Amino acid sequence: MQIYADKYFSDPDEIIEIFSPDDVKKALDRVEALQKDGYWLLGYMRYDLMNRSPEGMPLVYFEAWRKQPRNLREADFSRENADATQKNGGSGMPPGIFLRPLISREEYERKIEFIKEKILDGITYEVNYTYPSLLETNLSDDELYEYLLPKQKTPYNAFIRNRHETVMSFSPELFFKIRGRNILTKPMKGTVRRGDTPEEDARHREFLATDTKNRAENIMIVDLLRNDLGIVAKDGTVKADRLFEVEEHPTLFQMTSEISAELRDDVTLYDVIKAIYPCGSITGAPKVSTMRVIAEAEPYSRDVYCGAIAFIHGDEAVFSVPIRILQKRHDEKCFRYFAGGAITYDSTAGDEWNETITKAGFLRTDFSLIETGTGDRDLHLKRLRKSADELGFKWNAGLDDFEFPEGIVTRIELFRDGHYAVTTRNIPAPALKPKVVIKGRVDSRNPFLYHKTTVRSPYPKEFFEEIRVNERNEITEGTYTNVAVRIGTEMFTPPPACGLLNGVMRQKLLAEGKLKERILHPEDLMKADAVFCMNSVRGIFEVEIC
C-alpha cells in the first residue's frame, strides 16, 4: 500500500532503488522513461543523494504502476484500520502522541552560536539548522497516518512503506513542478504560529507578511533558486512570479515565493536534480559551503527529511520538500521527526527554538498526567515527576510540598504548562470478591502504558475490572489496577516490561517482599489458588475470574 494525496496504490509493476551515488542518473533516467511510457510513479530521494547510502538505505526509491490508482476514500481506510484494531483486541485507548527531542535546549543554543561564528567567518549567511525528535504513540502506523491526515492536510500528503522503511509526509512545501517544459519552484521560508483568537490570528499573519527578518530569509532563498534554475533554463526565462505570499495552515502561517522558468530542450530530469538539489530552502545560502556547515552542526543523517518526495504521471512531475515527515527504518521502534529553521546572524536562539516547537504542533495530542492515591506521598510524587520529565511537562515547584492525606482520595492532574488541578473524594467501599474478566489486548511497546495519563482505556461496564494481555499473550494489568496471583504460598505479579503501570501499591508490596515478579499468562490466572487486583486507593483484594 502506498498513498499520495487522494490516490491509493498497491502491487507495483516495477521498483527502482539504488544505493550508490554513481547510479542516481541511471535511476532517474529509468523514472523518466517510465513516465514517457504512461506509468504512474511515486517515490523519494534522500537529502544526502550524492553521498554513500546510509546503512543500506536506498538513495533513490520509486515504485511504478501501469494501472490507474484507486481513489483513497477515508471511510475505506478507516474501516481497514478498525478491522486491524479489532483483530488486535484493541483496548479502546484514545490516541496518544508525544515527542522526545534528541537534543537539549542548551545544546541547541550552542549550535546556534556555532552557526553564527561560521557566518562571521564569511562561510555562510543563512543556515537551515534542524534536529530530530522521537515520536512515541499508542497508534499503529496506519492509524497514526489516518489520525494526523486531517490535522495537516496538504496537496503533497504521502504514505510510503517498503522493505527498508516507512515514510509519512505532511509537508506543505512544493520543491518544483515540471509540466511539459515549464518548471515552477515555490520555496517556503518564514514561519509564525496561528493565533488563539481571530484578532491574534490576523496580527500574526500581518506580522509575517511585513517582518523584515522573514522577508530577508525568504529573498535569500529566492535568489539562490533563481541561480540554480538558470543552469537548466532557457536564457531570459527565469522570473520571480510572486514574492512574500502568506499561506495558512492549521497550526501556523508560512511565507512562500514562486520562481518559474522554461527548461532547455536538452534538459533531463537528472539534469534538473543535479542543478537544484537539494532545495535551497532547507540548506541555506550559499548552498555548497552551507551544506558543509550543516554536516558539522548536525551529527545525524537527515535521511528522507529535506530530500524529495515525488509523484510523476503524464507530462507532470511534482517534487515536494519533505519538511513535515515521520520516518522510521524497518529496524527502528519509533518514528523520527525533524524540525528546524533558517539561522542568520540576527536570529535569537529562544525564538528559533520556539519556532521548531510550533512546526511540530500538529503532532501533539492534548493529554495530562494524573496521580491518584491516599497516603504514600513520596512514591506518588516521584512517579509524577518522572513522567513529567520523560514526557516534556513543566514541573510545578508547588507540588514539591504537596501531601496525599490518609483517609481520603486525592487526585492531581498536571497539565503540560505546569498548572495543576486537585480534586478529592471519599474512599470507595470495599467490594466483596468482585468479578473480573480477561479481555482486551495491548501492545507492550505503547509508551502510554508506563505513565498515568488521561490517555487511558475506559472503565469497564459489565465487570468490576478487565484484565489485559499483550501481543505475546502475557498478562499485563487491569484498566485501573495491577494484578497478582497466589500460587501455593507465593504471590506473583507481571513485570513492567509486559506493558503496565508500576502502581504505588505494587511497588510497596514488592519492596516488602510480599510480591515477586513473574511473567503470567491467562492460564496461570485460571489455575492460581487466588487472583488479586490492587491500587493505592483500594489496596489489594481478591477477585473472581469469570
Order of alpha helices (4+ residues) and beta strands (2+ residues): beta-beta-beta-alpha-beta-beta-beta-alpha-beta-alpha-beta-alpha-beta-beta-beta-beta-beta-alpha-alpha-beta-beta-alpha-beta-alpha-beta-beta-beta-beta-alpha-beta-alpha-beta-beta-beta-beta-beta-beta-alpha-beta-alpha-beta-beta
